């Protein structure tokens, strides 16, 4: 009798209890709720969770390095277009210069920029980059400049420097090297920037403050290879100008990989001037006015070569970083799977041990 009374009381109490109202799903809300409630599988193990977070960060880093590689490749193509754009001017300048030299024949040309002096002081113009993350590009150039500086010092020649590029400026300034002037070098060198450098070099040489100017830059050979190079820029040699070969590079893609093809265009043919042609100015003065233009063109070309070398080095550096990140992600994934499997095995063992303890 008491049991029946208790059951009836429970039934009455349940009748007055408010039950939750189930709402019909609104159209378009089901997918949103499912996405909101979706959660990643949580492994209840501190080591496994730490490895999973590290895998995520490594994969994000790989995405960044791959993007930086593609950006550098696009800039290499832009540098290639810049070199091709300046080619007609430099070719015409070389042709006119060669024609004037042939017209003068064996006549002695007394021009300051073509006159060799006794070398008592040398100015080194060193071109480096403004940024890092490009492998050993800046380090190789700086080491070569230091070696040349010490070599000239040991031979009893005074040396000062003109630095182009932030990395070289910072390095040589901190070590108290004699720096005459500094210039910045962006990722897209212009003729205006080259003109500022050439004017400083010309003023230094023509004023007698230095007897020779050597240009140190990185010659662009391929995407995998670039060579720190040195050349005597001033005083000029007429034979070097007329017989100097020119090269251009072209970025291509083969089997999904970037590659560079270099073309040797040879020396420009000297322009022929008729013997009865009368020049308004003396040919020697025309040659004298052409030389600063030639210097400006050579500096611009070396800046472009250096920038292309820097970008190629950055491409290779970012590719290596991406490959290393991929390998590290694989290793970490293996460690994560092992840690997760060990955690699951440990939980199973604990459950079995508890069940056996209850028997």
C-alpha positions, 0 to 999 in steps of 0.5 A, a space after each residue: 500500500 505504501 509503495 502504491 502511494 509513493 508511486 502515485 506521488 511521483 507521477 503527480 510531481 512529474 506532471 507538474 515538472 517543466 520539460 524543456 521545449 525542443 525548438 524546430 531547427 531554423 533553415 540555414 542554422 543547422 550547418 552553422 550550429 554543426 560548425 560551431 559545435 565541431 571541435 578538434 580531437 583533444 588528446 589528454 596528454 601534455 606532451 602530445 598536445 605540445 607536439 601538436 601545437 609545434 606541428 601547427 607552428 612549423 607548418 605556418 612557418 613553411 607557408 611563410 617561407 614559400 610565399 617569400 620564395 615566390 615573392 623573390 622569384 617575381 622580383 628576379 623577373 623584374 630585375 631581368 626586365 630592368 636589365 633588358 630595358 637598359 641594354 639598348 642605351 648601353 649598346 648604343 653608347 658602346 657603339 658610338 664610343 668605339 666609332 669615335 675611337 676608330 675615327 681618332 685612330 692612333 691619336 693620343 687621347 689626353 682625358 683625365 678619366 683615361 689617364 693612368 696615375 701612380 696608385 697611392 690611394 684607392 677607393 673601394 665601392 662595396 655593394 651589399 644588400 639592405 636585408 637579411 634572410 638571403 644566406 651568405 650573400 652579404 657575408 661573402 661580399 663583406 669578407 671579400 671587401 675586408 680581404 681586399 682592404 687588408 691586401 692594399 694596406 699591406 702593400 702600402 696603399 691608402 684605402 677608403 670606402 664608399 658603402 652601398 647597402 645597409 648591411 655593409 654600412 652597419 658592418 664597416 661603421 661599427 668597426 671604424 673603417 674609413 668610410 667616405 660616403 654611404 648610399 642605400 640600395 633598394 630592391 629596384 635600382 634606378 638610374 637616379 640612384 646610380 647617378 648619385 653614386 657615379 657623381 661621387 666617384 667622379 668628383 673623388 677621382 677628378 679632384 685627385 683625392 684618390 688614384 683608382 676606384 675599384 667596384 666590388 659587387 656580386 656577379 649574378 651567374 645563376 639561381 644557385 651560384 653568384 660570385 663576389 667580383 671586383 673590377 677597376 672602374 676608374 680610370 677607364 681603359 678604351 680597349 675594355 669599353 670597346 671590346 667589353 662583352 655584355 650578358 643578359 639573364 632570363 628567368 625560366 621555369 623547367 619541370 616546375 622549377 625555376 632556372 636562369 639562362 644567360 646569354 652572351 651578346 658580345 661587344 657592340 659593333 663600332 659605329 662608322 662615321 664618314 671621313 667627311 663628317 664634320 663634328 660640331 665639337 671636337 671628337 675628344 670632347 665628345 668622348 669626354 662627355 660619353 665617359 660619365 654616361 658610361 660610368 653611370 650605366 656600368 654602376 646601374 648594371 652592377 646594382 642590378 646584378 647585385 640585387 638579382 644575386 641577393 634575390 636568388 640567394 633569398 630564393 634558395 634560402 627560403 626553399 631550404 627553410 621550407 624543405 627543412 620545415 617539411 621534414 621537421 613536420 614529418 618527424 613531429 607528426 611521427 612523435 605525435 602519433 607515438 605519444 597519442 598511441 602511448 596515451 591511449 594504451 595507458 588509459 586502456 591499461 588503467 581501465 583493465 587494471 581497475 576492472 580486475 581490482 573489482 573482481 
